[in-house]
Amino acid sequence: MNYYSLFHRFLDSDLNYSDPLCPSYASCLGYLGVTSAVLFSNFGSAWGTWKSGVSIVHTGIRHPESVMKNVIPIVMAGVLGIYGLIVAVILAESIPIPLKSSDINGGKGGVNSYSLYSSLAHLCAGLCVGLSGLAAGGCIGIVGDAGVRAVGYRASQISLFPSSSGDKIGYDSIPDAGGSGAGGGDGGDDQNKLFVGMLIMLIFSEALALYGLIVALIVSQHTYSCGLPVA
């Protein structure tokens, strides 16, 4: 007994024509790809925005001047949702509607031309951009959270390492790479070094989602359409 043929005959029992490469459930896999692209990308975007936003509000209490400067993680996290939106729109437009012509399939119509090859390619494309955006969003959120807090602490001269000496306040008690110690300035150079380091980490974190977007766009172009049956 050929269970493969029985399975497809059960799925397409109401049709006179059934192509194993274009079953009726192929559209379900394609729309799962659309859902995955939007869902995971938006989840990563929300995750990164949440983590970074909390740290910006927290440091803005002591150092309001750094709020607009440290909003970069929020912007980079928001872009992740756009990546998923782009791929989802492309995939949704690539899923054809079943044919309804009265001249097809003995007058019944309803023949599916969307193949398993296309549906699995669209599912993989959605997962590529979605999961990449999810990973990038988590990375941006964690790096942005720690980086924004560090920049804010350095600018506010909050003492994270208390010292018995009264003339050393916060990070000013720690000499920088140039050898200058306490009282050498307001810590602006060290603050810029922290900000540049955070920015570099955020850029490479954003690149993870960009890699997934590129692969998703390439995979989404791999399609195969079933031919029309003979009436």
C-alpha positions as CSV (number, residue, x, y, z in Angstrom):
1,M,0.0,0.0,0.0
2,N,1.4,3.4,-1.0
3,Y,0.7,5.5,2.1
4,Y,2.2,8.6,0.3
5,S,-0.5,8.4,-2.4
6,L,-3.2,7.8,0.2
7,F,-2.1,10.8,2.2
8,H,-2.3,13.2,-0.7
9,R,-5.6,11.6,-1.9
10,F,-7.0,12.3,1.5
11,L,-5.9,15.9,1.5
12,D,-7.2,16.5,-2.0
13,S,-10.1,14.1,-2.0
14,D,-12.6,16.8,-3.3
15,L,-10.5,17.4,-6.4
16,N,-10.2,15.4,-9.6
17,Y,-6.7,16.6,-10.0
18,S,-4.0,16.3,-7.4
19,D,-0.3,17.1,-7.9
20,P,2.0,15.8,-5.1
21,L,4.2,18.9,-5.5
22,C,1.3,21.2,-4.9
23,P,-0.8,19.9,-2.0
24,S,-3.5,22.0,-0.4
25,Y,-1.5,22.6,2.7
26,A,1.4,24.3,0.9
27,S,-0.2,27.7,1.4
28,C,-0.2,27.1,5.2
29,L,3.6,26.6,5.2
30,G,4.0,29.8,3.1
31,Y,1.9,31.9,5.5
32,L,3.9,30.4,8.4
33,G,6.9,32.0,6.8
34,V,5.1,35.3,6.7
35,T,4.1,35.0,10.3
36,S,7.6,34.0,11.4
37,A,9.2,37.0,9.7
38,V,6.9,39.5,11.4
39,L,6.6,37.8,14.8
40,F,10.2,37.0,15.6
41,S,11.5,40.3,14.1
42,N,9.1,42.4,16.1
43,F,9.8,40.3,19.2
44,G,13.5,41.1,18.9
45,S,12.8,44.7,18.2
46,A,10.6,45.0,21.3
47,W,13.2,43.1,23.4
48,G,16.0,45.5,22.4
49,T,13.8,48.6,22.8
50,W,12.7,47.4,26.3
51,K,16.2,46.7,27.6
52,S,17.8,49.8,26.2
53,G,14.8,52.1,27.0
54,V,14.8,51.2,30.6
55,S,18.5,52.0,30.9
56,I,18.1,55.4,29.1
57,V,15.3,56.4,31.4
58,H,17.3,55.3,34.4
59,T,20.4,57.2,33.5
60,G,18.4,60.2,32.3
61,I,17.4,60.9,35.9
62,R,21.0,61.8,36.9
63,H,22.3,62.9,33.5
64,P,19.5,64.2,31.2
65,E,21.9,65.6,28.7
66,S,22.9,62.1,27.6
67,V,19.4,60.9,26.7
68,M,19.4,62.0,23.0
69,K,22.9,60.7,22.6
70,N,22.1,57.3,24.0
71,V,19.0,56.8,22.0
72,I,20.9,55.0,19.3
73,P,20.2,51.5,20.6
74,I,16.5,52.3,20.5
75,V,16.7,53.3,16.8
76,M,18.8,50.2,15.9
77,A,16.3,47.9,17.7
78,G,13.4,49.5,15.8
79,V,15.0,48.8,12.5
80,L,14.7,45.1,13.1
81,G,11.0,45.2,12.8
82,I,11.3,46.9,9.4
83,Y,13.5,44.0,8.2
84,G,10.7,41.5,9.1
85,L,8.1,43.7,7.5
86,I,9.9,43.9,4.2
87,V,10.3,40.1,4.0
88,A,6.8,39.5,5.1
89,V,5.3,41.7,2.4
90,I,7.5,40.1,-0.3
91,L,6.5,36.6,0.8
92,A,2.8,37.4,1.1
93,E,2.7,38.8,-2.4
94,S,4.5,35.6,-3.7
95,I,1.7,33.3,-2.5
96,P,-0.8,32.8,-5.3
97,I,-4.5,32.3,-4.9
98,P,-5.8,28.8,-6.0
99,L,-7.2,28.8,-9.5
100,K,-11.0,29.2,-9.7
101,S,-11.6,29.0,-13.5
102,S,-14.6,26.9,-14.5
103,D,-12.5,25.4,-17.3
104,I,-10.1,23.8,-14.9
105,N,-10.5,20.5,-13.1
106,G,-13.7,19.5,-14.7
107,G,-15.5,22.8,-13.8
108,K,-14.7,22.5,-10.1
109,G,-11.7,24.9,-10.1
110,G,-9.8,25.2,-6.8
111,V,-6.5,23.8,-8.2
112,N,-3.5,24.9,-6.2
113,S,-0.5,26.0,-8.2
114,Y,1.6,26.9,-5.1
115,S,4.2,24.1,-4.7
116,L,5.9,22.6,-1.6
117,Y,9.2,23.9,-3.0
118,S,8.0,27.5,-2.9
119,S,6.3,27.1,0.4
120,L,9.3,25.6,2.2
121,A,11.5,28.3,0.6
122,H,9.2,31.0,1.9
123,L,9.1,29.4,5.3
124,C,12.9,29.2,5.5
125,A,13.1,32.9,4.4
126,G,10.7,34.0,7.1
127,L,12.6,32.0,9.8
128,C,16.0,33.4,8.6
129,V,15.0,37.0,9.0
130,G,12.8,36.4,12.0
131,L,15.3,34.4,14.1
132,S,18.2,36.6,13.1
133,G,16.2,39.7,14.2
134,L,15.3,38.0,17.4
135,A,19.0,37.3,18.2
136,A,20.1,40.7,17.1
137,G,17.4,42.4,19.2
138,G,18.5,40.5,22.3
139,C,22.1,41.4,21.7
140,I,21.3,45.1,21.1
141,G,19.2,45.2,24.2
142,I,21.8,43.7,26.5
143,V,24.7,45.7,25.1
144,G,22.6,48.9,25.0
145,D,21.5,48.4,28.6
146,A,25.0,48.0,29.9
147,G,26.5,50.6,27.6
148,V,24.0,53.3,28.3
149,R,24.3,52.8,32.1
150,A,28.1,52.9,31.9
151,V,28.1,56.1,29.9
152,G,25.6,57.7,32.3
153,Y,27.5,56.6,35.4
154,R,30.8,58.0,33.9
155,A,29.1,61.3,33.0
156,S,27.4,61.6,36.4
157,Q,30.6,60.6,38.3
158,I,28.6,58.1,40.4
159,S,30.9,56.2,42.8
160,L,30.6,52.5,42.0
161,F,33.9,51.7,43.7
162,P,33.9,53.6,47.0
163,S,37.3,54.8,48.2
164,S,38.5,56.0,51.6
165,S,40.1,59.0,50.0
166,G,37.8,62.0,50.0
167,D,39.3,63.7,46.9
168,K,38.5,60.8,44.5
169,I,34.9,60.7,43.2
170,G,33.5,57.8,41.1
171,Y,35.4,56.9,38.0
172,D,37.7,59.9,38.4
173,S,39.6,57.8,40.9
174,I,40.5,55.4,38.1
175,P,43.3,56.6,35.8
176,D,42.6,56.4,32.1
177,A,44.9,55.0,29.4
178,G,46.8,58.3,29.1
179,G,47.9,58.1,32.8
180,S,45.9,61.0,34.1
181,G,44.3,60.5,37.4
182,A,41.9,62.2,39.7
183,G,41.1,65.9,39.0
184,G,42.4,65.6,35.4
185,G,39.1,66.7,33.9
186,D,35.4,66.0,33.9
187,G,35.8,62.5,32.4
188,G,34.6,63.5,28.9
189,D,37.3,61.5,27.2
190,D,36.5,58.3,29.1
191,Q,32.8,58.9,28.4
192,N,33.5,59.1,24.7
193,K,35.6,56.0,24.8
194,L,32.7,54.1,26.4
195,F,30.2,55.5,23.9
196,V,32.4,54.5,20.9
197,G,32.9,51.0,22.2
198,M,29.2,50.6,22.8
199,L,28.4,51.9,19.3
200,I,30.8,49.4,17.6
201,M,29.2,46.5,19.5
202,L,25.7,47.7,18.5
203,I,26.7,48.0,14.8
204,F,28.0,44.4,14.7
205,S,24.8,43.2,16.6
206,E,22.7,44.9,13.9
207,A,24.7,43.2,11.2
208,L,23.3,39.8,12.4
209,A,19.8,40.8,11.4
210,L,21.2,42.2,8.1
211,Y,22.7,38.9,7.3
212,G,19.4,37.2,7.8
213,L,17.6,39.7,5.7
214,I,20.0,39.2,2.8
215,V,19.7,35.4,2.9
216,A,15.9,35.7,3.2
217,L,15.6,37.9,0.1
218,I,17.7,35.4,-1.9
219,V,15.8,32.3,-0.7
220,S,12.4,34.0,-1.3
221,Q,13.2,34.1,-5.0
222,H,13.4,30.3,-5.3
223,T,9.9,29.4,-6.6
224,Y,8.3,26.6,-8.5
225,S,4.7,26.7,-9.9
226,C,2.8,23.6,-10.8
227,G,1.5,23.3,-14.3
228,L,-2.2,23.4,-15.1
229,P,-4.0,20.1,-15.4
230,V,-5.6,18.9,-18.5
231,A,-9.4,19.4,-18.3
